[in-house]
Amino acid sequence: MTPAPQSQSSFAPLRHPYFRLIWLATLVSNLGSLVQGVGAGWMMAELTPSHDMVALVQASTTLPIMILAIPAGALADNMDRRKVMLASQGFMAVVSALLAFSAWQGWLAPWSLLIFTFLLGLGSAMHLPSWQASVRDLVPREDLAAAVTLNSMSFNLMRSIGPAAGGLLVAWAGPEAAFALNAVSYAALIYALWRWRIPAEEGRLPAERLGSAITVGVRYVLLSPNLMRVMARGFVFGFAAVVLLALLPVVTRDLLLGSATTYGLLLGAFGLGAIGGALASPWLRRKAGIEAIVAGSFVVFAVGVGMVALATHLALALPGMLVAGAAWVSALSLFNVSTQLATPRWVVGRVLAIYQTSTFGGMALGSWVWGGLSEVWGTVAAMLVASGLMLAGALMGRAMRMPDFSEVDLDPANLFHEPALRLNLKARSGPITIMVDWDIAPENTDAFLAEMADRRKVRLRDGARDWSLMRDLENPDIWIECYHVPTWTDYIRHNQRRTRADAGNYDRLLALHRGPERPHVHRMIERRAVTAHDDMPIIERPKTM
């Protein structure tokens, strides 16, 4: 396959007005979030000497993403994403204001601080799938990779100055000032989202039930080998790489004997490195394959963690943070872009949410594991073990190679036309059974079965259930494809999900089918599942002269 078209410039997406507006507002919001993170991490280090509790500050913000990301992704695919993001930002603004007030009153203890950071994590969990899925509404396909990288740059641009500013602010005015600044920073993004208008979709079907939408999203990922490889690599990277951020307050306090300002400078160096990695990403993608860049990111991050773990002075730790930041953004942006380019529009929110669950779940678990190992073995030993795991993650590419970007057209095929029915179905009418008759010459049987294996994956990924292929014992040339959907609406939704890439499989099957007409499709309803008054025949009245 030919490579997907990509922007030559890292800043090309900024020519799109709404993306530019939201990106600039996100800069302000990210500044507040990073200042708040410095305040929370340093406040916990002052409240308790426990390494576990300090590491749990990082875990408390990532654990909600692991728990809520998939339901949030289902909402992103079935609701107005703009409204979901507005609600999430408003919720986080209120929580941040309450956190600032509680800190100012002196009410915070270690566990109450974790509760507040957990609530902020809940808001992020609801916001992220809708925001990441919306990038494809804001920029064309050729700018997608650059837009995702710019989003990473937005966060890390603020990380280069936010933590240092946060450290100075905490040292001068206390953590409550950092929390208050974060509460105010949400106003910029709320304003930008209020200005953005998404064109209404024509003929949109009713929203899926939450449980069904989640099941369909999970099934789609499980039946997509490329996505499964991305998820696995993202989990390992998140699990090992989070050691640096989770234990950095302890490294600052115990190994470098530093202050909140030192902590902010280290995070600032990490952010500067990430900006460098983001700017270098287009050049790297032109020079090397995706697997080479991801494996290199694992190795470089491992080196950075080792440098920080063995540093005895701030000047020795800063270069390690720089290289780790570059590797961090290179790997995570490629995971995100690979996920988006391998996913059709109708399920992108859920798939991105599952990706976030795997990556942030790895971070949440890693924060807890590395905090416990640091408590037992010491901070240096825990970081060196994590560094070794990162090297192992680079070797995963031998068995779980990252897919390269490809020019697969995942836009809707728009080939389905709702059939004229003689039963007056309701949207909830069902279950529906579909049977398709195929007439296949004996010499084409092997080719037909190979195409049907792919068709099975397409059917199940798009929401079908209990797919089967049957052969007529009395007429072996007749094959019957059978599957079920819960309701008539689900049947329409199933067919509208077909992509142009999937249509190629159907065209090849049609070429194998004998006869002048297309395969006959039987659409049947299980009448025992409905009341006597449902699905009544449509009576055609004779026309009066």
FIMI-836098 format. One record per residue (C-alpha): x, y, z. Coordinates in steps of 0.001 Angstrom, whole numbers, padded with zeros to 6 digits, always signed. Last residue first. Example, Ala and Ser with C-alpha at 12.3 -4.5 7.8 and 13.67 -1.06 7.14 Angstrom:
BEGIN
+013670-001060+007140;+012300-004500+007800;
//
This chain:
BEGIN
-060850+006560-009739;-060069+005225-006317;-056697+003570-005744;-056756+000169-004116;-055465+000145-000537;-052027-001345+000081;-052075-002915+003502;-048724-002753+005303;-048342-005912+007312;-048220-005497+011121;-044790-005250+012753;-046089-004853+016299;-049642-005469+017487;-049159-009137+018362;-046193-008303+020564;-042610-008965+019551;-039995-011686+020212;-042050-014529+018731;-041977-012714+015404;-038305-013342+014722;-037808-010926+011855;-036485-011815+008434;-034357-010146+005755;-033501-012617+002975;-030880-011288+000540;-030598-012786-002967;-027094-012654-004397;-026875-010143-007267;-028504-011006-010568;-027238-012491-013838;-025970-015683-012228;-022795-016903-010669;-021065-015256-007693;-017250-015071-007830;-017178-011477-009120;-019722-010534-006462;-017321-011824-003801;-014560-009601-005164;-016869-006594-005080;-017872-007390-001493;-014232-007421-000383;-013587-004136-002157;-016515-002582-000310;-014614-002990+002961;-012065-000352+001855;-014917+001985+000939;-016260+001609+004455;-019387-000191+005640;-020815+001447+008757;-024097+002305+007008;-024827-001413+006715;-024613-002096+010450;-026584+001065+011284;-029443-000105+009053;-029412-003522+010734;-029150-001950+014185;-032236+000128+013410;-034049-003076+012456;-033215-004538+015844;-030880-007025+017584;-028734-008032+014594;-028238-011572+013311;-026014-013336+010761;-026253-015831+007913;-024248-016407+004718;-025788-019177+002637;-023726-021114+000101;-025282-022759-002962;-022905-024731-005194;-023392-027789-002968;-027036-028240-004102;-028550-030997-001977;-026324-030425+001046;-026635-026625+000839;-023594-025020+002427;-023708-022761+005502;-021644-019752+006577;-022157-018340+010056;-022241-014975+011835;-023679-015080+015358;-023851-011311+015789;-023379-008352+013447;-022057-005023+014802;-019666-003610+012195;-016673-005533+013539;-018676-008762+013286;-019602-008187+009636;-016113-007027+008623;-014450-009979+010353;-016860-012425+008680;-016226-010760+005316;-012498-011443+005658;-013142-015163+006154;-015710-014943+003341;-012992-013767+000947;-010878-016838+001722;-013923-019104+001459;-014773-017696-001977;-011210-018123-003266;-011228-021760-002141;-014672-022432-003648;-013975-020877-007057;-013408-024194-008937;-016681-025539-007483;-018750-022636-008950;-020335-020393-006327;-024011-019379-006060;-024353-017191-002956;-027599-016747-001011;-027561-014094+001757;-029446-014651+005027;-030183-011876+007537;-031982-012469+010843;-033512-009521+012704;-034326-009567+016411;-036294-007401+016132;-038429-004277+016020;-036940-001389+018002;-037072+001102+015120;-040641+000060+014397;-041485-002114+011427;-044636-001769+009299;-044151-004948+007312;-044165-004832+003506;-040664-003444+003361;-038866-001296+000802;-035139-001783+001259;-032855+000836+002842;-030211+001709+000291;-026636+000813+001162;-023757+001960-001039;-022610+004880+001105;-019045+003460+001250;-018335+005413+004426;-014770+006787+004596;-012131+004297+005709;-010010+004557+002562;-006790+002713+003320;-003691+004696+002349;-001346+003194+004891;+000599+004379+007943;+003012+001628+008973;+001795-001031+011387;+003864-001483+014578;+005570-004866+014794;+004377-007218+017510;+006785-010188+017431;+010109-008514+016599;+008696-005171+017725;+008617-006436+021295;+012398-005845+021364;+011868-002140+022098;+009634-003093+025020;+012488-005142+026482;+014587-001983+026525;+011750-000202+028330;+011658-003024+030878;+015341-002440+031618;+014636+001230+032288;+011816+000251+034640;+014257-001942+036595;+016704+000986+036687;+014002+003286+038052;+013031+000873+040841;+016686+000361+041825;+017353+004113+042029;+014227+004775+044127;+014935+002165+046781;+014216-001537+047000;+011129-001609+049255;+009571+001881+048963;+010827+002313+045407;+009296-001054+044511;+005931+000082+045892;+006040+003414+044044;+007108+001616+040866;+004148-000741+041085;+001515+001937+041879;+002690+004340+039189;+003014+001423+036755;-000586+000365+037267;-001820+003891+036578;+000549+004320+033625;-000407+000979+032099;-004044+001905+032498;-003173+005203+030835;-001873+003342+027788;-004468+000564+027641;-007390+002781+028560;-006197+005490+026187;-006159+002966+023336;-009621+001813+024368;-010780+005433+024311;-009236+005959+020879;-011179+002908+019694;-014404+004196+021213;-014098+007665+019711;-013050+006268+016301;-016095+004006+015966;-018160+005738+013252;-015172+007462+011636;-013309+004340+010552;-010158+003270+012453;-006625+002470+011228;-005658+006124+010703;-006827+007042+014203;-004934+004270+015992;-001699+004876+014087;-002004+008598+014905;-002359+007899+018637;+000465+005363+018873;+002672+007692+016815;+001934+010611+019147;+002729+008453+022187;+006093+007250+020872;+007537+010546+019645;+006118+012497+022614;+007803+010282+025191;+011082+009896+023289;+011635+013667+023216;+010713+013967+026904;+013137+011189+027860;+015958+012945+025990;+015367+016197+027893;+014807+014552+031293;+018138+012743+031008;+019869+015993+030037;+018398+017659+033189;+019568+014978+035638;+023294+015709+035364;+022913+019467+035934;+020568+018747+038857;+023290+016800+040668;+023888+013201+041707;+022371+011626+038617;+022105+007809+038558;+018308+007616+038335;+018101+010590+035969;+020593+009086+033501;+018924+005664+033699;+015505+007172+032964;+016941+008992+029925;+018596+005842+028580;+015333+003918+028880;+013534+006773+027112;+016029+006561+024230;+015549+002798+023901;+011740+002916+023915;+011741+005852+021495;+014065+003943+019145;+011611+001048+019079;+008794+003502+018231;+010811+005255+015510;+011968+001987+013926;+008457+000547+014048;+006969+003618+012325;+009429+003502+009439;+012313+005918+009050;+013409+009019+007146;+010126+010733+006288;+008589+009878+009657;+011702+011232+011413;+011449+014567+009571;+007763+014927+010464;+008530+014014+014138;+011469+016387+014697;+009274+019265+015873;+007397+016940+018247;+010617+015462+019645;+012038+018930+020247;+008835+019920+022014;+009083+016770+024131;+012638+017632+025132;+011481+021058+026240;+008698+019432+028272;+011081+017080+030072;+013366+020031+030810;+010391+021868+032317;+009587+018849+034455;+013110+018971+035846;+012905+022736+036375;+009591+022371+038241;+011028+019802+040618;+014035+022030+041272;+011670+024926+042056;+009710+022703+044459;+012946+022104+046299;+016005+019909+045798;+017947+017311+047758;+018867+015672+044402;+018321+012107+045573;+015709+012520+048319;+013491+015490+047412;+013919+015703+043647;+013991+011932+043131;+010949+011600+045418;+009036+014256+043433;+010183+012530+040194;+008866+009108+041254;+005597+009091+039302;+006910+011160+036376;+009943+008974+035681;+008243+005684+036534;+005515+006550+034007;+007739+005214+031227;+007425+001542+032204;+003642+001105+032368;+002926+003668+029624;+005342+002031+027175;+004058-001453+027942;+000428-000388+027518;+001124+001531+024305;+002893-001486+022784;-000095-003697+023544;-002639-001184+022237;-000724-000629+018977;-000478-004380+018390;-004199-004823+019038;-004984-002039+016580;-003092-003776+013786;-004770-007098+014587;-008312-005654+014249;-010947-008168+015435;-010334-007396+019121;-010537-003655+018375;-013939-003901+016668;-015245-006196+019402;-014347-003607+022053;-016185-000882+020126;-019257-003058+019519;-019446-003994+023197;-019146-000362+024281;-021943+000710+021915;-024171-002123+023137;-023712-001131+026773;-024306+002552+026053;-027436+002038+023963;-026827+003344+020481;-027886+006863+019598;-030811+007207+017201;-029815+007306+013520;-028477+010468+011921;-030264+011405+008730;-028078+014417+007969;-025281+015253+010363;-025268+018772+011836;-022177+020860+011046;-019982+021336+014150;-019865+024873+015572;-016916+026080+017620;-017436+029301+019592;-018532+027541+022809;-015549+025198+022497;-013211+028194+022357;-014848+029857+025385;-014699+026676+027484;-011062+026300+026458;-010148+029775+027698;-012200+029530+030912;-010395+026369+032048;-007376+028441+033126;-009234+030015+036089;-009460+026733+038030;-005809+025949+037253;-004666+029281+038672;-006600+028524+041862;-004890+025144+042286;-001445+026694+041850;-002295+029388+044409;-003434+026692+046872;-000056+024986+046475;+001773+027833+048285;+002354+031506+047426;+006098+031856+046735;+007407+028277+046623;+004207+027051+044973;+004358+029857+042376;+008038+029216+041659;+007416+025488+041259;+004381+026136+039109;+006324+028477+036873;+008967+025769+036487;+006226+023202+035991;+004443+025367+033410;+007471+026456+031360;+008578+023357+029473;+005355+021525+030342;+003472+024307+028579;+005228+023458+025358;+004741+019824+026334;+000958+020026+026345;+000748+021996+023122;+003448+019814+021548;+001306+016744+022151;-001587+018523+020441;+000788+019544+017666;+001734+015884+017200;-001928+014971+016795;-002358+017818+014294;+000779+016822+012337;-000472+013245+011992;-003941+014469+010957;-002856+017042+008367;-003169+014717+005343;-006525+013469+006649;-008163+016889+006699;-008344+019001+009896;-011058+019966+012406;-013493+017057+012264;-010598+014571+012367;-009354+016308+015510;-012773+015694+017023;-011954+012070+017930;-009103+013336+020113;-011349+015862+021850;-014249+013488+022405;-011962+010735+023713;-010094+013184+026000;-012938+015033+027717;-014660+012297+029728;-011387+010878+031068;-010096+014391+031746;-013112+015089+033941;-012594+011827+035806;-008920+012691+036302;-009970+015939+037944;-012098+013847+040296;-009084+011620+041076;-006976+014719+041820;-009635+015819+044314;-009847+012392+045940;-006039+012164+046139;-005922+015465+048055;-008557+014079+050436;-006365+011026+050989;-003186+012960+051825;-004922+015578+054030;-006448+018856+052847;-008507+021126+055112;-006009+023984+055417;-008582+026627+054427;-006502+027675+051425;-006120+024027+050410;-009887+023496+050597;-010532+026665+048549;-008050+025637+045857;-009543+022129+045656;-013070+023565+045419;-011993+025814+042529;-010305+022877+040808;-013443+020761+041149;-015605+023541+039644;-013243+024045+036683;-013060+020290+036152;-016852+020020+035858;-017031+022944+033419;-014350+021361+031229;-016184+018035+031153;-019543+019624+030322;-018003+021634+027483;-016219+018542+026148;-019421+016474+026090;-021266+019364+024436;-018653+019602+021675;-018728+015864+021141;-022448+015911+020330;-023430+012373+021244;-023089+008843+019886;-019400+008404+019016;-018085+010583+021865;-020516+008919+024290;-019063+005516+023379;-015582+006962+023920;-016604+008188+027368;-017826+004667+028201;-014378+003411+027074;-012379+006122+028868;-014078+005729+032246;-011920+003248+034161;-008517+003733+032479;-009002+007491+032365;-010018+007413+036025;-006704+005650+036869;-004556+008342+035205;-005128+011239+037646;-005052+009097+040785;-001972+007228+039547;+000115+010409+039370;-000855+011392+042921;-000398+007720+043843;+003374+008061+043395;+003535+010488+046337;+001383+008169+048454;+003574+005162+047748;+006794+007074+048472;+005480+007805+051972;+007072+010862+053651;+003627+012509+053963;+002053+015984+053744;+005108+017708+052234;+005517+015198+049380;+001741+015369+048871;+001931+019163+048533;+004751+018796+046011;+002787+016464+043766;-000460+018451+044056;+001175+021841+043420;+003241+020552+040510;+000150+018950+038997;-001831+022194+039419;+000862+024092+037490;+000617+021427+034808;-003173+021672+034614;-003120+025482+034477;-000576+025544+031664;-002542+022879+029836;-005655+025065+029926;-003772+028013+028444;-002271+025913+025665;-005670+024304+025098;-007057+027729+024242;-004395+028063+021522;-005261+024627+020135;-008993+025360+020250;-008608+028529+018191;-006086+027007+015759;-008267+023956+015185;-011216+026261+014583;-009322+028404+012068;-007549+025700+009972;-004129+027144+009084;-002849+025760+012378;-002907+022244+010912;+000237+023040+008823;+002435+023674+011889;+004566+020502+011793;+005209+021118+008113;+005452+018463+005382;+001882+017407+006032;+001216+013745+005394;-000310+011637+002647;-000738+008001+003651;+001964+005730+002343;+001115+003534-000622;+000000+000000+000000;
//
